[in-house]
Amino acid sequence: MNTLPSLYLSHGSPMIALEPRAAGAFMQRLGPAIDAAWGRPQAILAVSAHSLTREPVLLGATQHAAVHDFGGFDPRLYEMRYDAPGAPALATRVEGLLRQAGIPVHRVAEGGLDHGIWTPLRYLYPDADVPVLPLAWPPDWSPAQLYALGRALAPLADEGVLIVGSGAITHNLRRVFGGGGLHPVDRAATPESTAFRDWFSSRTEAGDWPALFDYRARAPHAALMHPTDEHLLPFFVAAGAAAPGAGQRIHASLEFGDLGMDAYAFGPQGRALAAV
């Protein structure tokens, strides 16, 4: 069966849309690699760090546009568009899967892609020709709850749906803007960031989900790397959506010494993306 992997991608900040650097270049290769291995996805279900609700909400519009949900950045960012088709039929399918699993869910006919969705997708599929279904989610759910949400979505991988979680593997912007100014983008990796990222990679490749679910207590410098964890939690939805077992880090890069831009693939079939 042509089962798609699920993905967790670090988008870092909106500036990735203008300054792709290593992570953007990787995502430019990733879209064609997915198409070559499994064919063009029928749709993308996107779980972003920037679409947060009290209970899961499916944005089932027929058409989406890029939402410029940020301020104080380069003016060119606000001129960028990513007008992707929506996936209302998929929204109905996902609503059924979640209700069957006993997970509360709401479906609305509204649309819009926050920057955690459109900035990576503009590299994966620059023509904006793959339908997108955003799934907003509750940031107060535990990693285990969000993994269970992903498990309810698992049948979609056999139906041509690419599930993408988007955030940042480390995300403490106070450290990026240390001393009141922006650190150099090519600053050497801090020991704290390296320790956290390597721990997450090793535990993921070992399939050690009890440790990962309890990462705030077990991972080195967890609270320092994620003062709030909404940028990491989409990782668990993407992981749950794959076959139970290990995942794999398929890209590793860093900006400003602290901002991790790592990407992960989940499911046995995702190992093919490690060479992208």
C-alpha positions as CSV (number, residue, x, y, z in Angstrom):
1,M,0.0,0.0,0.0
2,N,1.3,3.5,-0.9
3,T,1.3,4.9,2.6
4,L,2.5,8.4,3.0
5,P,4.8,9.3,5.9
6,S,3.8,12.2,8.3
7,L,6.1,15.1,8.8
8,Y,7.1,17.7,11.5
9,L,8.8,20.7,10.0
10,S,10.4,23.6,11.8
11,H,9.5,26.9,10.2
12,G,11.3,29.1,12.8
13,S,10.0,32.6,12.0
14,P,8.1,34.2,9.1
15,M,11.5,35.3,7.7
16,I,12.0,31.8,6.3
17,A,9.7,32.9,3.4
18,L,12.4,35.5,2.4
19,E,15.5,33.8,3.7
20,P,15.2,30.1,3.2
21,R,18.7,29.2,4.3
22,A,19.4,25.4,4.9
23,A,15.9,24.5,6.1
24,G,14.1,26.2,3.2
25,A,16.5,24.6,0.7
26,F,15.7,21.2,2.3
27,M,12.0,21.8,2.0
28,Q,12.4,22.8,-1.7
29,R,13.9,19.3,-2.2
30,L,11.4,17.6,0.1
31,G,8.3,18.3,-2.0
32,P,9.7,16.7,-5.2
33,A,11.1,13.8,-3.1
34,I,7.6,13.1,-1.8
35,D,6.1,13.2,-5.2
36,A,8.8,10.9,-6.6
37,A,8.3,8.3,-3.9
38,W,4.6,8.3,-3.3
39,G,3.0,10.6,-5.9
40,R,1.6,14.1,-5.4
41,P,-0.5,14.1,-2.2
42,Q,-4.3,14.4,-2.7
43,A,-4.3,17.0,0.1
44,I,-2.3,18.3,3.1
45,L,-3.7,18.3,6.6
46,A,-1.7,21.0,8.4
47,V,-1.3,21.4,12.2
48,S,0.5,24.6,13.0
49,A,1.8,26.2,16.1
50,H,-0.1,29.3,15.2
51,S,-3.7,28.0,14.9
52,L,-4.8,27.4,18.5
53,T,-8.3,26.8,19.8
54,R,-10.0,25.5,22.9
55,E,-11.0,22.3,21.0
56,P,-10.0,20.9,17.6
57,V,-11.4,23.0,14.7
58,L,-11.2,22.1,11.0
59,L,-11.0,25.1,8.6
60,G,-13.1,23.5,5.8
61,A,-13.2,26.5,3.3
62,T,-13.1,25.8,-0.4
63,Q,-10.2,28.3,-0.8
64,H,-7.5,29.6,1.4
65,A,-5.2,32.7,1.4
66,A,-2.0,33.4,3.3
67,V,-2.7,35.1,6.7
68,H,0.0,37.6,7.7
69,D,-0.3,36.9,11.4
70,F,2.8,38.8,12.5
71,G,4.2,42.3,12.9
72,G,7.4,44.2,12.7
73,F,9.0,42.1,9.9
74,D,10.3,43.0,6.4
75,P,7.5,44.7,4.5
76,R,8.0,42.3,1.6
77,L,6.5,39.5,3.7
78,Y,3.1,41.2,3.7
79,E,3.0,41.2,0.0
80,M,3.5,37.4,-0.3
81,R,0.5,35.3,-1.2
82,Y,-0.2,31.6,-1.0
83,D,-3.7,31.0,-2.3
84,A,-4.2,27.3,-2.0
85,P,-7.5,25.4,-2.6
86,G,-9.3,24.1,0.5
87,A,-10.4,20.5,1.2
88,P,-14.0,20.6,2.5
89,A,-14.6,16.9,1.7
90,L,-11.5,16.0,3.7
91,A,-12.8,18.1,6.5
92,T,-15.9,15.9,6.6
93,R,-13.8,12.8,6.6
94,V,-11.5,14.0,9.4
95,E,-14.5,15.1,11.5
96,G,-15.8,11.6,11.3
97,L,-12.5,10.0,12.3
98,L,-12.1,12.3,15.3
99,R,-15.7,11.8,16.5
100,Q,-15.3,8.0,16.1
101,A,-12.2,8.2,18.4
102,G,-14.2,10.2,20.9
103,I,-12.3,13.4,20.3
104,P,-14.3,16.7,20.3
105,V,-14.1,18.5,17.0
106,H,-15.7,21.4,15.2
107,R,-15.9,22.1,11.5
108,V,-16.3,25.6,10.0
109,A,-16.4,26.9,6.4
110,E,-13.8,29.6,7.1
111,G,-10.3,29.5,5.7
112,G,-6.9,31.1,5.9
113,L,-3.4,29.7,6.3
114,D,-1.3,31.1,9.1
115,H,2.4,31.6,8.5
116,G,3.3,28.3,10.1
117,I,1.5,26.7,7.2
118,W,2.1,28.8,4.2
119,T,5.8,29.5,4.8
120,P,6.9,25.9,4.6
121,L,4.3,24.9,1.9
122,R,5.5,27.7,-0.4
123,Y,8.8,25.6,-0.6
124,L,7.2,22.2,-0.7
125,Y,4.6,23.1,-3.3
126,P,5.3,26.6,-4.6
127,D,2.4,26.5,-7.1
128,A,-0.1,26.2,-4.2
129,D,-1.9,23.5,-6.2
130,V,-2.4,20.9,-3.3
131,P,-5.6,21.3,-1.3
132,V,-4.9,22.2,2.3
133,L,-7.0,21.5,5.5
134,P,-5.8,23.4,8.6
135,L,-6.6,21.7,11.9
136,A,-6.5,24.1,14.8
137,W,-5.8,22.5,18.2
138,P,-5.8,23.1,21.9
139,P,-2.3,24.1,23.3
140,D,-3.2,22.9,26.8
141,W,-3.5,19.3,25.6
142,S,-0.7,17.1,26.7
143,P,1.8,15.4,24.3
144,A,0.0,12.1,24.9
145,Q,-3.4,13.6,24.1
146,L,-2.0,15.2,20.9
147,Y,-0.4,11.9,19.9
148,A,-3.8,10.2,20.4
149,L,-5.3,12.9,18.1
150,G,-2.7,12.0,15.5
151,R,-3.6,8.3,15.9
152,A,-7.2,9.0,15.0
153,L,-5.9,10.6,11.8
154,A,-3.7,7.6,10.8
155,P,-6.0,6.2,8.1
156,L,-5.5,9.3,6.0
157,A,-1.9,8.2,5.2
158,D,-3.4,5.5,3.0
159,E,-5.8,7.9,1.4
160,G,-3.2,10.2,-0.2
161,V,-3.2,12.8,2.6
162,L,0.1,14.2,3.8
163,I,-0.1,15.2,7.5
164,V,2.3,18.0,8.4
165,G,3.0,19.5,11.8
166,S,4.7,22.8,11.8
167,G,6.6,24.6,14.5
168,A,10.2,24.8,15.7
169,I,12.2,22.1,17.5
170,T,13.6,24.8,19.8
171,H,11.9,28.2,20.2
172,N,13.1,30.7,22.8
173,L,13.1,34.0,21.0
174,R,14.5,35.8,24.1
175,R,17.7,33.9,23.5
176,V,17.7,34.7,19.8
177,F,17.3,38.4,20.6
178,G,19.8,38.2,23.5
179,G,21.0,41.5,24.9
180,G,18.4,43.4,23.1
181,G,19.7,42.7,19.6
182,L,19.5,39.9,17.1
183,H,22.4,37.4,17.3
184,P,24.2,36.6,14.1
185,V,22.3,34.0,12.1
186,D,25.4,31.9,11.8
187,R,26.2,32.0,15.5
188,A,27.7,28.7,16.8
189,A,25.2,26.3,18.3
190,T,24.7,26.8,22.0
191,P,25.3,23.7,24.2
192,E,21.8,23.9,25.6
193,S,20.2,23.8,22.1
194,T,22.5,21.0,20.9
195,A,21.7,18.9,24.0
196,F,18.0,19.3,23.6
197,R,17.9,18.7,19.9
198,D,20.1,15.6,20.1
199,W,18.1,14.2,23.0
200,F,14.9,14.6,21.0
201,S,16.4,13.0,18.0
202,S,17.8,10.0,19.9
203,R,14.6,9.4,21.8
204,T,12.5,9.6,18.6
205,E,14.7,7.2,16.7
206,A,14.5,4.8,19.7
207,G,10.7,5.1,19.7
208,D,10.8,6.1,23.4
209,W,7.4,7.7,23.5
210,P,7.1,7.6,27.4
211,A,10.2,9.8,27.6
212,L,9.1,12.1,24.8
213,F,5.6,12.5,26.3
214,D,7.4,13.6,29.5
215,Y,10.0,15.7,27.7
216,R,9.6,18.7,30.0
217,A,10.9,16.7,32.9
218,R,13.4,14.4,31.1
219,A,14.9,16.4,28.2
220,P,17.9,18.6,29.0
221,H,17.0,22.3,29.1
222,A,13.4,21.7,28.0
223,A,11.9,24.7,29.7
224,L,14.8,26.9,28.4
225,M,14.3,25.7,24.8
226,H,10.5,25.9,25.1
227,P,9.3,28.5,27.6
228,T,5.9,27.7,26.1
229,D,5.6,24.6,24.0
230,E,3.1,25.4,21.3
231,H,5.9,25.2,18.7
232,L,6.9,21.7,19.7
233,L,3.4,20.1,20.3
234,P,2.5,19.6,16.6
235,F,5.4,17.1,16.6
236,F,3.2,14.7,18.6
237,V,0.2,15.0,16.2
238,A,2.4,14.2,13.3
239,A,4.1,11.3,15.2
240,G,0.8,9.8,16.2
241,A,-0.5,9.9,12.6
242,A,2.1,7.3,11.6
243,A,2.4,3.6,12.3
244,P,3.4,3.2,16.0
245,G,7.2,3.0,16.4
246,A,10.2,5.2,15.8
247,G,10.5,8.4,13.8
248,Q,13.6,9.9,12.2
249,R,15.2,13.3,12.0
250,I,15.5,14.0,8.3
251,H,17.0,17.4,8.5
252,A,19.1,19.3,11.1
253,S,20.1,22.9,10.9
254,L,20.2,25.9,13.3
255,E,19.9,29.6,13.1
256,F,21.1,32.3,15.6
257,G,22.8,29.6,17.7
258,D,19.5,28.6,19.4
259,L,16.6,28.3,16.9
260,G,16.5,24.7,15.8
261,M,15.1,24.1,12.2
262,D,15.1,20.3,12.4
263,A,12.6,18.2,10.4
264,Y,11.2,14.7,11.2
265,A,9.5,12.0,9.3
266,F,7.3,9.3,10.9
267,G,6.4,5.8,9.8
268,P,8.7,3.2,8.3
269,Q,8.3,4.7,4.8
270,G,9.7,8.1,6.1
271,R,13.2,6.7,6.3
272,A,13.5,7.2,2.6
273,L,13.4,11.0,3.2
274,A,16.6,11.0,5.3
275,A,18.7,11.3,2.1
276,V,16.8,14.4,0.8
